[in-house]
Amino acid sequence: TAIINNHYQIKIKQLELSERRYDESIRRKRELLEKYCQDLSKIIALQACTDEILSEYASSYAKAILYMSPEDVTCATNIHCNIENGHFEKAYDSMDDHILSIKKEIHKLNKVSK
């Protein structure tokens, strides 16, 4: 009986650890997407890139794009190209729909993690 109990205790610990890892990955993905949205909004709102702002945006863009849907990747890439070329008006025009799409993804992540 003790051997069986120990076996199930180990299985329970493994499941708990797996659940913690999954929750952590969901939290991390949500934070990356939120940071990207903040940095994107900042760079477009200011329409003038200091090295610090550009560096923050580039970092969050590179990380967040790994977790985006194919549609969001396409939109993010187009916005990024517009920013690189100084076409902030074009980037701004695309930003709202893009951020709303990411917001939906974040809401899905919030539901999954609960």
C-alpha positions as CSV (number, residue, x, y, z in Angstrom):
1,T,0.0,0.0,0.0
2,A,2.8,2.4,0.9
3,I,4.5,1.8,-2.5
4,I,1.2,2.6,-4.3
5,N,0.6,5.7,-2.3
6,N,4.2,6.9,-3.0
7,H,3.7,6.3,-6.7
8,Y,0.5,8.4,-6.7
9,Q,2.2,11.1,-4.6
10,I,4.9,11.3,-7.2
11,K,2.4,11.5,-10.1
12,I,0.5,14.3,-8.2
13,K,3.7,16.3,-7.8
14,Q,4.6,15.8,-11.5
15,L,1.1,17.1,-12.5
16,E,1.4,20.1,-10.1
17,L,4.8,21.0,-11.5
18,S,3.5,20.6,-15.1
19,E,0.6,22.9,-14.3
20,R,2.9,25.5,-12.7
21,R,5.1,25.5,-15.8
22,Y,2.1,25.9,-18.1
23,D,0.7,28.8,-16.0
24,E,4.1,30.4,-16.0
25,S,4.4,30.1,-19.8
26,I,0.9,31.7,-20.2
27,R,1.8,34.5,-17.9
28,R,5.1,35.1,-19.7
29,K,3.3,35.2,-23.1
30,R,0.7,37.6,-21.8
31,E,3.4,39.9,-20.4
32,L,5.4,39.9,-23.6
33,L,2.3,40.8,-25.7
34,E,1.3,43.6,-23.2
35,K,4.8,45.0,-23.2
36,Y,4.9,45.0,-27.0
37,C,1.5,46.9,-27.2
38,Q,2.8,49.5,-24.7
39,D,6.1,50.0,-26.6
40,L,4.4,50.1,-29.9
41,S,1.9,52.7,-28.7
42,K,4.7,54.8,-27.2
43,I,6.9,54.8,-30.3
44,I,4.0,55.8,-32.6
45,A,2.5,58.3,-30.2
46,L,5.9,60.1,-29.8
47,Q,6.7,59.8,-33.5
48,A,10.3,60.5,-32.6
49,C,12.6,57.7,-31.7
50,T,15.2,58.1,-29.1
51,D,17.7,55.2,-29.0
52,E,16.2,54.1,-25.7
53,I,12.6,54.0,-26.9
54,L,13.6,52.3,-30.2
55,S,15.6,49.7,-28.3
56,E,12.7,48.9,-26.0
57,Y,10.3,48.6,-28.9
58,A,12.7,46.5,-31.0
59,S,13.3,44.1,-28.0
60,S,9.6,43.7,-27.3
61,Y,8.8,43.3,-31.0
62,A,11.3,40.6,-31.4
63,K,10.0,38.6,-28.4
64,A,6.3,39.1,-29.0
65,I,6.3,38.2,-32.7
66,L,7.2,34.7,-31.7
67,Y,3.9,34.2,-30.0
68,M,1.6,36.1,-32.4
69,S,-0.9,34.5,-34.8
70,P,0.1,34.5,-38.5
71,E,-2.3,37.4,-39.1
72,D,-0.8,39.5,-36.3
73,V,2.7,38.7,-37.5
74,T,1.9,40.1,-40.9
75,C,0.4,43.2,-39.4
76,A,3.3,43.6,-36.9
77,T,5.8,43.3,-39.7
78,N,4.1,45.9,-41.8
79,I,3.9,48.3,-38.8
80,H,7.5,47.7,-38.0
81,C,8.6,48.4,-41.6
82,N,6.6,51.7,-41.5
83,I,8.3,52.7,-38.3
84,E,11.7,51.9,-39.7
85,N,11.0,54.1,-42.7
86,G,9.6,56.9,-40.5
87,H,6.0,56.4,-41.8
88,F,4.4,56.9,-38.5
89,E,1.0,57.8,-40.0
90,K,0.8,54.5,-41.8
91,A,1.9,52.7,-38.7
92,Y,-0.7,54.5,-36.7
93,D,-3.5,53.6,-39.2
94,S,-2.7,49.9,-38.7
95,M,-2.0,50.0,-35.0
96,D,-5.6,50.0,-33.7
97,D,-6.8,46.8,-35.4
98,H,-3.5,45.1,-34.5
99,I,-3.7,46.0,-30.8
100,L,-7.4,44.9,-30.7
101,S,-6.4,41.6,-32.1
102,I,-3.7,41.1,-29.6
103,K,-6.1,42.2,-26.8
104,K,-8.4,39.3,-27.9
105,E,-5.4,37.0,-27.6
106,I,-4.6,38.3,-24.2
107,H,-8.2,37.7,-23.1
108,K,-8.0,34.1,-24.3
109,L,-4.8,33.7,-22.3
110,N,-6.5,35.0,-19.2
111,K,-9.3,32.5,-19.6
112,V,-6.9,29.6,-20.1
113,S,-4.8,30.5,-17.0
114,K,-7.8,30.6,-14.6
